[in-house]
Amino acid sequence: MQPRSWASLALLGTLAASACGDSTGPTIEGTFQASVSGALSDEMSGTAEFGIFAGEGLGLSFRTTDGSGLLGIGNLEEARSGPGTYIMGDPNEEGVFFALYLRQTTGGAASLVSRSGSLVITSSTPERLEGTFGFAAFGTIAGDPGTELEVWIEGTFSATCARRARCE
């Protein structure tokens, strides 16, 4: 993996680590639902947040309610994407959205990266980003790096602006 890929994936990890609701007042929390099929299967739901981070780009963070998984989608553009259909691909590809799916399994931590698919943004405001996604992801389980996994992940989201993030 090229250095640009590591920086791209770090964006998703950064957003996930900083994405927590602001306790200073009432807010409507963002939500997502997704299904995973293929080498792993899962039905996920939980919170959804987005933000724009200087030097890193736009990121969407999806955290499962039960803490079993994390899904991040992002690109390197430092702007909120408007409504439209966007290509999803590998983090090494210029101008595409990319995704990282992390999940704990009985065999160890699974880490999968997108290869192809699409992201559809149906609504885009500084307060909320909404849409759907569907993409193929490939990766391995940490305890078994020789076995490559392939999954299809699809879902819907209504993400709110993450605390400490720029969303305009």
C-alpha positions in Angstrom: 0.0 0.0 0.0 1.4 3.4 -0.9 1.9 6.2 1.7 -1.1 8.1 0.3 -3.3 5.1 1.2 -2.2 5.1 4.8 -3.0 8.8 5.1 -6.4 8.2 3.5 -7.2 5.4 5.9 -5.9 7.4 8.8 -8.6 10.0 8.0 -11.3 7.5 8.6 -9.7 6.4 11.9 -9.3 10.0 13.0 -12.9 10.8 12.3 -14.0 7.6 14.1 -11.9 8.5 17.2 -13.2 12.1 17.3 -16.8 11.5 16.3 -18.8 11.8 19.4 -21.9 13.8 20.2 -21.5 17.2 21.7 -22.9 17.2 25.3 -23.5 20.9 25.4 -27.0 20.7 24.1 -29.7 18.5 22.6 -29.0 17.2 19.1 -30.6 14.6 16.9 -28.0 11.9 16.5 -27.2 10.6 13.0 -28.0 7.0 12.2 -27.1 4.3 9.7 -28.1 0.7 8.7 -26.0 -1.6 6.6 -25.7 -5.2 5.7 -22.5 -7.2 4.9 -22.6 -10.3 2.8 -19.9 -12.6 1.4 -17.0 -14.0 3.4 -18.5 -12.3 6.5 -22.1 -11.5 7.1 -23.5 -8.9 9.4 -26.5 -6.6 9.9 -25.3 -3.3 11.4 -26.9 -0.2 12.8 -25.7 2.7 14.9 -24.5 6.3 14.8 -23.4 8.2 11.8 -21.3 11.4 11.7 -19.3 13.4 9.1 -16.7 16.1 8.9 -14.1 17.9 6.9 -10.6 17.8 8.3 -7.8 20.1 7.1 -5.1 18.2 5.2 -7.2 15.0 5.4 -10.5 15.5 3.6 -14.1 14.5 4.0 -15.0 11.5 6.2 -18.2 9.7 7.2 -18.0 7.5 10.3 -20.5 4.7 11.1 -20.2 3.1 14.5 -22.3 0.0 15.5 -24.5 0.3 18.5 -23.1 -3.0 19.9 -19.4 -1.9 19.3 -18.7 -4.9 17.1 -17.7 -2.9 14.0 -16.7 0.4 12.4 -17.2 1.6 8.9 -15.7 4.7 7.4 -16.1 6.3 4.0 -14.1 9.3 2.8 -12.3 11.1 0.1 -9.4 13.6 0.1 -11.4 16.6 -1.0 -11.6 19.2 1.7 -15.2 20.1 1.0 -18.6 18.6 1.7 -19.9 16.7 -1.3 -23.2 17.8 -2.8 -26.1 15.5 -3.9 -25.1 13.1 -6.6 -23.7 9.7 -7.4 -20.0 9.1 -6.6 -17.6 6.3 -7.5 -16.1 4.3 -4.7 -12.8 2.6 -5.2 -9.4 1.8 -3.8 -7.7 4.5 -1.6 -4.9 4.8 -4.2 -7.3 6.0 -6.9 -7.5 9.7 -7.5 -10.8 11.5 -7.0 -12.9 8.6 -5.7 -14.5 7.8 -2.3 -12.9 4.9 -0.4 -14.0 2.9 2.6 -12.6 1.0 5.5 -14.5 -1.7 7.4 -13.2 -3.0 10.7 -14.9 -5.8 12.6 -13.9 -8.1 15.4 -14.3 -11.8 14.5 -13.6 -15.0 16.4 -10.4 -15.4 14.4 -9.2 -11.9 15.1 -9.7 -8.3 13.8 -10.9 -8.1 10.2 -9.8 -5.1 8.1 -11.2 -4.6 4.6 -10.8 -1.8 2.1 -13.1 -0.8 -0.7 -12.3 -1.7 -4.3 -15.4 -0.7 -6.3 -19.0 0.6 -5.8 -20.9 3.8 -5.4 -22.0 6.4 -2.9 -25.2 8.3 -3.5 -25.7 11.5 -1.6 -29.3 12.5 -1.6 -29.1 15.5 0.8 -26.1 17.7 1.8 -26.2 20.5 4.4 -23.7 21.7 7.0 -25.9 19.9 9.6 -26.6 16.6 7.9 -25.4 14.4 5.0 -27.8 11.7 3.8 -27.7 8.9 1.3 -26.9 5.3 0.4 -23.8 3.2 -0.5 -22.9 -0.2 -1.9 -19.4 -1.4 -2.4 -17.1 -4.5 -2.6 -14.4 -4.6 0.0 -11.3 -6.9 0.3 -9.0 -7.6 3.2 -7.8 -10.1 5.8 -8.2 -11.2 9.4 -5.1 -10.1 11.5 -4.6 -13.7 12.8 -4.8 -15.1 9.2 -3.2 -12.7 6.8 -2.9 -15.4 4.1 -6.6 -15.7 3.6 -8.2 -12.8 1.6 -11.8 -12.0 2.4 -14.3 -10.4 0.0 -17.6 -8.8 1.1 -20.3 -6.6 -0.3 -21.5 -3.8 2.0 -24.6 -1.8 1.4 -26.6 0.6 3.5 -28.3 3.9 4.2 -27.3 6.9 6.4 -28.3 10.2 7.8 -25.1 11.6 9.3 -24.8 14.6 11.6 -21.8 17.0 11.8 -19.1 15.5 14.1 -17.9 17.6 17.1 -14.6 19.4 16.4 -15.2 19.0 12.6 -15.8 21.6 9.9 -19.0 20.7 8.0 -19.9 23.8 5.9 
